[in-house]
Amino acid sequence: MPKFLQRRWHGYHTVWAFLLMLVLIIVVSIYNWVLGVASLFLAGTLCFTMLQAELSFRRNLVEYINGLSFRIKRVEGEAVSMLPLGIILYSEDRTIEWHNRNAGKIFSRKSLVGEEMQELMPEVIASLPGNAPPKREHIHVKDSAMKDHRQEITVDDRYYQVVVIPSERLLYLYDITELVVLRERYEEEKLAIGIVMMDNLDEAAQGMDDQQRTSLIAKVASEITEWSKQFEVYLRRLSSERYLMLLNHRSLQALEESRFVVLDEVREMTADLKVPMTLSIGLAYGAESASELGALAQTSLDMALGRGGDQAAVKAGQRLSFYGGKSNAAEKRTRVRARVIAHALRDLMQESDRVLIMGHRTPDIDAIGAAIGLLKAAQMYNVEAHIVMEAPNPSITRMLEQIRRDEELYKTFIPTEQALQLMTEHTLLIVVDTHKASMTMEPRLVQYASRIVVVDHHRRGEEFINDAVLVYLEPYASSTCELVTELLQYIHDKIQISPLEATMLLAGITVDTKQFALHTGSRTFEAAGFLRRVGADTILIQRMLKEDLQEYISKAEIIKHARMIYDNIALVVTAPGMKIPQLLIAQTADTLLGMTNVVASFVISERPDGLIGISARSLGRMNVQVVMEKLGGGGHLSNAAVQLEGTSKEAEARLLKVLAEIESKEGLFE
């Protein structure tokens, strides 16, 4: 009982009052003892009565407080038991010691006492301190002591948020089913924007009159419209070859699950044409505003076109996915784009104090040949130009031997450190045979350059030099040397190419087309014809491309380990500890393509630097670029590679897993 209640009647004021009364009784007794005795009797009676009343009050107060405490505890227990959330207390060995009524209802059991938490909620136990974190649940830790540990679980088709306080061995379960349903509905109904484009209409309609062209467009448009209705997509025609798509996330997921069947349907429907019609689709989802979504959709379309068309690119947040892309890029009929790019490049060169030309790491003949061609273009306008190259590699040794005979040309080759010193605000950097900054000879040059030009023939990957002022990326081209040769014919009215320079350009085309056997179009032969007319020496090219006898024997030793998978794919995995240069790995993959019934080849081997190299080659029926991208690499539809850490066996297992996934979803071959 509080002290202020205990002192309420006999506090100091009450004591002083009785003392004063006693003094008055004594004074009265002096004058009249009879009156004094009577007063004393009355005062005693009053004191006794007050004492009895106080004792009675205290008893009643104690009874009231005890009754109130009992009621509060009973109501508190009832309230905890009836709370619309589950409460569980567990022991140190993670056995349930107590739970409220609602926790039992959640798990459809009358009592959970004695149950093992591991059996009841294994995903929660797996994420508690001292256990490995869960693989799929999202865990939010408020402090280092994990006083508030949250995650979501599912029990009988209902969703619960579990809040665990490990220090108290206490667990709460909140029913968040409605919240999860709303969240999923919100995600499903979020806007996605896409653009559909007939990416080779001019090539497919070549030779048609207006009526036939209109009929072709109408036929394809009808197919696209039916496809959009099937997947609940709003389709709006923007031009004769471009459509706008508006859809929600649910429809986008359905499209991805179908792997954009319209791509195959349109291509098969127009298979009787000389050049089948193909579509490219760019889709974006996850941005905050519609304007940002539209910009991302256009970027996705550019990505699909940059990879050769006949595919869909989906940008969803940080995820970028590609579907289709089984056919080779259609060669463009006209050179209008080449002429426009050439004039723009000429202006950029004339506005620059110097030009630096750089290829990819471990440059090949195509990269060096293209660099020499662009070097010549800059020299035609008296602009200082240099080719950036570090130590040569075996694949270009014979090429450099020929270049050394021309002192003026050889002087233009400079190391990366010197190039960094020459770099100024007005320097033009031209990147050839790659569009990825991380793969260039010196990524710092890309970082420091204020003006960059990209000339490449590889299919566009997710990584790209986005701040380039001019991009000439044509996947249909056989090589970068082919693109540069076309540019040279438009960049100057009286272009003068020496026989050695023409030979180097033709050598790049020869190597990348495997002696004009692969990736060749009419423009490839036109470029080769131009170079031959200005003095390209085919005999010199053959001397540069001759194989070393020891290398040929080494390839034969590697090929002995080849085996066939999926009937038409040759796979080679070298023995552990056998280190092979990347160039020899690639050459072996090329050689395997010449074998009967082989339409694609993969060669896996450890390299001298300790990494595992995989080279992939194809005759066009299989897109090896997609396979290598799933492993972290990239390349072209018929020529790709990747470098991995680990062992050859681990790399083989990863490759076979990717091939199995592609085969199950869409098939490996066109």
Secondary structure, 3 states (H helix, E strand, C coil): CCHHHHCCCCCHHHHHHHHHHHHHHHHHHHHCHHHHHHHHHHHHHHHHHHHHHHHHHHHHHHHHHHHHHHHHHHHHHHHHHHCCCEEEEECCCCEEEEECHHHHHHCCCCCCCCCEHHHHCHHHHHHCCCCCCCCCCCCEECCCCCCCEEEEEEECCEEEEEEEEHHHCEEEEEECHHHHHHHHHHHHCCEEEEEEEECCHHHHCCCCCHHHHHHHHHHHHHHHHHHHHHCCCEEEEEECCEEEEEEEHHHHHHHHHHCCHHHHHHHHHCCCCCCCCCEEEEEEECCCCHHHHHHHHHHHHHHHHHCCCCEEEEEECCEEEEEECCCCCCCCCCCHHHHHHHHHHHHHHHCCCEEEEECECCCCHHHHHHHHHHHHHHHHCCCEEEEECCCCCHHHHHHHHHHHCCHHHHCCEECHHHHHHHCCCCEEEEEECCCCHHHECCHHHHHHCCEEEEEECCCCCCCCCCCCCEEEECCCCCCHHHHHHHHHHHHCCCCCCCHHHHHHHHHHHHHHCCCCCCCCCHHHHHHHHHHHHCCCCHHHHHHHCCCCHHHHHHHHHHHCCEEEECCCEEEEECCCCCECCHHHHHHHHHHHCCCCCCCEEEEEEECCCCCEEEEEEECCCCCHHHHHHHCCCEEECCEEEEEECCCHHHHHHHHHHHHHHHHHHCCCCC
